[in-house]
Amino acid sequence: MLNMTTKILSVTLLLVLVVSGAAAADTMEASSVLRNLALEAAEEYVEEEVAYLLGGTTTLLDYVMGVREGRAPGVDIGVDASGLVRNVFRRQQPDMRFFAGPNGPTQRNVNSATLYHYNSRSLTLDQAEPGDLICFQNEEGRIIGLGLISRITTSSVHFITASANAGMVIESHALIGGDYWNSSIAGFGRLTYTLAR
């Protein structure tokens, strides 16, 4: 009986390891080519002055067509920060999915905090590059938004985000070591994802 129990436990452990390994193998990191293409797509959102909409997931094409059809920007159509990031990466990789927690499941749409915590590899400022994520926090340290780094200078990090304050997708910057930097920048990450099966 002990031998049979040991065999069952061994097989169970082996299955857990195989399944865990398969899930880890399916996780991909955004390449520099993918990040650059996503950044170019984000710049188009800035050029079109796409409206901010909490929970918004409108693609750029749908937004432009919606405006022509008389739909109200920021009311009927628009994007929030996570919607912008998902859209610009998904434009290059349409079947992209994200982990909803540390062990899944995967979902098509997740919020900024979930992208930061479960769908990015943490980076230092020195490691961050254009197309990587910059993540914003509130006073309590909760993730409240994110953007795509557009460029880094010796004194500031420039980024594209869907800004509730501006009411649209904008390019902005944060001075390294400044008040906003110290209170609102949570960190940097490189997007990770999986593909729909």
C-alpha positions as a Markdown table, in Angstrom:
| # | Residue | x | y | z |
|---|---|---|---|---|
| 1 | Met | 0.0 | 0.0 | 0.0 |
| 2 | Leu | 2.8 | 2.4 | 0.8 |
| 3 | Asn | 4.5 | 1.6 | -2.5 |
| 4 | Met | 1.3 | 2.4 | -4.4 |
| 5 | Thr | 0.8 | 5.7 | -2.4 |
| 6 | Thr | 4.4 | 6.7 | -3.2 |
| 7 | Lys | 3.9 | 6.0 | -6.9 |
| 8 | Ile | 0.7 | 8.0 | -7.0 |
| 9 | Leu | 2.4 | 10.9 | -5.2 |
| 10 | Ser | 5.3 | 10.7 | -7.7 |
| 11 | Val | 3.1 | 10.7 | -10.7 |
| 12 | Thr | 1.1 | 13.6 | -9.3 |
| 13 | Leu | 4.2 | 15.6 | -8.6 |
| 14 | Leu | 5.5 | 14.9 | -12.1 |
| 15 | Leu | 2.2 | 16.1 | -13.6 |
| 16 | Val | 2.3 | 19.3 | -11.6 |
| 17 | Leu | 5.9 | 19.9 | -12.7 |
| 18 | Val | 5.1 | 19.2 | -16.4 |
| 19 | Val | 2.0 | 21.5 | -16.3 |
| 20 | Ser | 3.9 | 24.2 | -14.5 |
| 21 | Gly | 6.7 | 24.0 | -17.0 |
| 22 | Ala | 4.3 | 24.2 | -19.9 |
| 23 | Ala | 2.6 | 27.3 | -18.5 |
| 24 | Ala | 6.0 | 28.9 | -18.0 |
| 25 | Ala | 7.1 | 28.0 | -21.5 |
| 26 | Asp | 4.0 | 29.7 | -22.9 |
| 27 | Thr | 4.9 | 33.0 | -21.4 |
| 28 | Met | 6.6 | 35.4 | -23.8 |
| 29 | Glu | 8.4 | 38.7 | -23.3 |
| 30 | Ala | 7.8 | 41.6 | -25.7 |
| 31 | Ser | 10.8 | 41.8 | -28.1 |
| 32 | Ser | 12.4 | 45.0 | -29.0 |
| 33 | Val | 10.7 | 44.9 | -32.4 |
| 34 | Leu | 7.3 | 44.3 | -30.8 |
| 35 | Arg | 7.9 | 47.1 | -28.3 |
| 36 | Asn | 9.0 | 49.6 | -31.1 |
| 37 | Leu | 5.9 | 48.7 | -33.2 |
| 38 | Ala | 3.7 | 49.2 | -30.1 |
| 39 | Leu | 5.3 | 52.5 | -29.4 |
| 40 | Glu | 4.6 | 53.7 | -33.0 |
| 41 | Ala | 1.0 | 52.6 | -32.6 |
| 42 | Ala | 0.7 | 54.6 | -29.4 |
| 43 | Glu | 2.1 | 57.7 | -31.1 |
| 44 | Glu | -0.9 | 57.4 | -33.5 |
| 45 | Tyr | -3.3 | 57.5 | -30.6 |
| 46 | Val | -1.6 | 60.8 | -29.5 |
| 47 | Glu | -1.8 | 62.2 | -33.1 |
| 48 | Glu | -5.5 | 61.3 | -33.3 |
| 49 | Glu | -6.1 | 62.8 | -29.8 |
| 50 | Val | -8.0 | 59.6 | -28.7 |
| 51 | Ala | -10.2 | 60.4 | -25.7 |
| 52 | Tyr | -9.7 | 59.0 | -22.3 |
| 53 | Leu | -12.6 | 56.7 | -21.2 |
| 54 | Leu | -12.4 | 54.7 | -17.9 |
| 55 | Gly | -12.6 | 51.0 | -18.9 |
| 56 | Gly | -12.3 | 52.0 | -22.6 |
| 57 | Thr | -10.9 | 49.5 | -25.1 |
| 58 | Thr | -11.7 | 51.2 | -28.4 |
| 59 | Thr | -9.1 | 50.5 | -31.1 |
| 60 | Leu | -7.7 | 53.4 | -33.1 |
| 61 | Leu | -9.6 | 52.4 | -36.2 |
| 62 | Asp | -12.9 | 52.0 | -34.3 |
| 63 | Tyr | -12.2 | 55.4 | -32.7 |
| 64 | Val | -11.7 | 57.2 | -35.9 |
| 65 | Met | -14.7 | 55.6 | -37.5 |
| 66 | Gly | -16.8 | 56.3 | -34.4 |
| 67 | Val | -15.9 | 60.0 | -34.4 |
| 68 | Arg | -17.0 | 60.1 | -38.1 |
| 69 | Glu | -20.3 | 58.4 | -37.2 |
| 70 | Gly | -20.9 | 61.0 | -34.4 |
| 71 | Arg | -20.1 | 58.8 | -31.4 |
| 72 | Ala | -19.1 | 60.9 | -28.4 |
| 73 | Pro | -15.4 | 60.7 | -27.5 |
| 74 | Gly | -14.8 | 60.0 | -23.8 |
| 75 | Val | -18.4 | 58.9 | -23.4 |
| 76 | Asp | -19.1 | 56.3 | -26.1 |
| 77 | Ile | -15.5 | 55.7 | -27.4 |
| 78 | Gly | -12.0 | 56.0 | -26.0 |
| 79 | Val | -9.4 | 54.1 | -24.0 |
| 80 | Asp | -8.0 | 54.0 | -20.5 |
| 81 | Ala | -4.3 | 53.4 | -19.7 |
| 82 | Ser | -4.5 | 49.6 | -19.7 |
| 83 | Gly | -6.7 | 49.6 | -22.8 |
| 84 | Leu | -4.1 | 51.7 | -24.7 |
| 85 | Val | -1.3 | 49.4 | -23.7 |
| 86 | Arg | -3.3 | 46.2 | -24.6 |
| 87 | Asn | -4.4 | 47.7 | -27.9 |
| 88 | Val | -1.0 | 48.9 | -29.2 |
| 89 | Phe | 0.6 | 45.5 | -28.4 |
| 90 | Arg | -2.4 | 43.5 | -29.7 |
| 91 | Arg | -2.3 | 45.4 | -32.9 |
| 92 | Gln | 0.9 | 43.5 | -33.6 |
| 93 | Gln | 0.0 | 40.3 | -31.9 |
| 94 | Pro | -3.9 | 39.9 | -32.0 |
| 95 | Asp | -4.1 | 36.7 | -30.0 |
| 96 | Met | -2.3 | 38.1 | -27.0 |
| 97 | Arg | -3.7 | 37.2 | -23.6 |
| 98 | Phe | -2.7 | 38.2 | -20.1 |
| 99 | Phe | -2.6 | 36.4 | -16.7 |
| 100 | Ala | -5.3 | 37.5 | -14.3 |
| 101 | Gly | -3.2 | 36.4 | -11.3 |
| 102 | Pro | 0.0 | 34.7 | -10.3 |
| 103 | Asn | -1.3 | 31.3 | -11.6 |
| 104 | Gly | -3.8 | 32.5 | -14.3 |
| 105 | Pro | -6.3 | 32.1 | -15.7 |
| 106 | Thr | -5.5 | 34.1 | -18.9 |
| 107 | Gln | -7.8 | 36.8 | -20.1 |
| 108 | Arg | -8.1 | 39.1 | -23.1 |
| 109 | Asn | -8.5 | 42.3 | -21.0 |
| 110 | Val | -6.9 | 43.1 | -17.7 |
| 111 | Asn | -6.4 | 46.3 | -15.8 |
| 112 | Ser | -3.2 | 48.3 | -15.2 |
| 113 | Ala | -2.4 | 46.7 | -11.8 |
| 114 | Thr | -2.7 | 43.2 | -13.3 |
| 115 | Leu | -0.5 | 44.1 | -16.2 |
| 116 | Tyr | 2.1 | 45.5 | -13.8 |
| 117 | His | 2.0 | 42.7 | -11.2 |
| 118 | Tyr | 1.4 | 39.6 | -13.4 |
| 119 | Asn | 2.3 | 40.5 | -16.9 |
| 120 | Ser | 5.6 | 42.3 | -16.8 |
| 121 | Arg | 9.2 | 41.6 | -15.8 |
| 122 | Ser | 10.4 | 44.3 | -13.4 |
| 123 | Leu | 13.1 | 46.6 | -14.7 |
| 124 | Thr | 15.4 | 49.2 | -13.3 |
| 125 | Leu | 15.5 | 52.6 | -14.9 |
| 126 | Asp | 18.9 | 51.7 | -16.4 |
| 127 | Gln | 17.3 | 48.6 | -18.0 |
| 128 | Ala | 14.2 | 50.3 | -19.3 |
| 129 | Glu | 13.9 | 51.1 | -23.0 |
| 130 | Pro | 11.4 | 52.7 | -25.4 |
| 131 | Gly | 8.2 | 50.5 | -25.5 |
| 132 | Asp | 8.6 | 49.3 | -22.0 |
| 133 | Leu | 6.0 | 50.0 | -19.3 |
| 134 | Ile | 6.1 | 52.9 | -16.8 |
| 135 | Cys | 3.7 | 52.3 | -13.9 |
| 136 | Phe | 2.0 | 54.9 | -11.8 |
| 137 | Gln | 0.8 | 54.6 | -8.2 |
| 138 | Asn | -1.4 | 56.6 | -5.8 |
| 139 | Glu | -0.5 | 57.7 | -2.3 |
| 140 | Glu | -1.3 | 54.3 | -0.9 |
| 141 | Gly | 1.0 | 52.6 | -3.4 |
| 142 | Arg | -1.8 | 51.0 | -5.5 |
| 143 | Ile | -1.2 | 50.8 | -9.2 |
| 144 | Ile | -3.5 | 53.3 | -10.9 |
| 145 | Gly | -2.2 | 53.4 | -14.5 |
| 146 | Leu | 0.6 | 52.8 | -16.8 |
| 147 | Gly | 2.1 | 54.0 | -20.1 |
| 148 | Leu | 4.7 | 53.2 | -22.7 |
| 149 | Ile | 8.1 | 54.8 | -22.4 |
| 150 | Ser | 8.8 | 56.8 | -25.5 |
| 151 | Arg | 12.3 | 58.0 | -24.6 |
| 152 | Ile | 14.7 | 58.4 | -21.7 |
| 153 | Thr | 17.0 | 61.4 | -21.2 |
| 154 | Thr | 19.5 | 62.1 | -18.4 |
| 155 | Ser | 16.9 | 64.1 | -16.6 |
| 156 | Ser | 13.5 | 62.6 | -17.5 |
| 157 | Val | 11.5 | 59.7 | -18.7 |
| 158 | His | 9.0 | 60.5 | -21.5 |
| 159 | Phe | 5.9 | 58.3 | -21.9 |
| 160 | Ile | 2.6 | 57.9 | -23.7 |
| 161 | Thr | -0.5 | 57.2 | -21.6 |
| 162 | Ala | -4.2 | 57.6 | -21.6 |
| 163 | Ser | -4.6 | 60.5 | -19.0 |
| 164 | Ala | -7.8 | 61.0 | -17.1 |
| 165 | Asn | -6.6 | 64.5 | -16.1 |
| 166 | Ala | -5.9 | 65.5 | -19.8 |
| 167 | Gly | -9.0 | 63.6 | -21.0 |
| 168 | Met | -7.0 | 62.0 | -23.8 |
| 169 | Val | -4.0 | 60.0 | -24.8 |
| 170 | Ile | -0.9 | 62.2 | -24.4 |
| 171 | Glu | 2.8 | 62.2 | -24.4 |
| 172 | Ser | 4.2 | 63.5 | -21.1 |
| 173 | His | 7.3 | 63.2 | -19.0 |
| 174 | Ala | 8.5 | 62.8 | -15.4 |
| 175 | Leu | 11.6 | 64.5 | -14.1 |
| 176 | Ile | 13.9 | 61.8 | -12.6 |
| 177 | Gly | 14.0 | 62.4 | -8.8 |
| 178 | Gly | 11.3 | 65.1 | -8.9 |
| 179 | Asp | 8.3 | 65.3 | -6.7 |
| 180 | Tyr | 6.0 | 63.6 | -9.2 |
| 181 | Trp | 8.7 | 60.9 | -9.7 |
| 182 | Asn | 9.0 | 60.2 | -6.0 |
| 183 | Ser | 5.3 | 60.1 | -5.3 |
| 184 | Ser | 3.8 | 58.6 | -8.4 |
| 185 | Ile | 6.2 | 56.3 | -10.3 |
| 186 | Ala | 5.8 | 52.7 | -9.1 |
| 187 | Gly | 8.4 | 51.2 | -11.4 |
| 188 | Phe | 9.1 | 49.9 | -14.9 |
| 189 | Gly | 8.4 | 46.6 | -16.6 |
| 190 | Arg | 8.7 | 44.7 | -19.8 |
| 191 | Leu | 5.4 | 43.3 | -21.0 |
| 192 | Thr | 5.0 | 39.5 | -20.8 |
| 193 | Tyr | 2.1 | 37.7 | -22.3 |
| 194 | Thr | 0.8 | 34.4 | -23.6 |
| 195 | Leu | -1.2 | 33.5 | -26.7 |
| 196 | Ala | -4.7 | 32.2 | -27.0 |
| 197 | Arg | -5.0 | 28.6 | -27.7 |
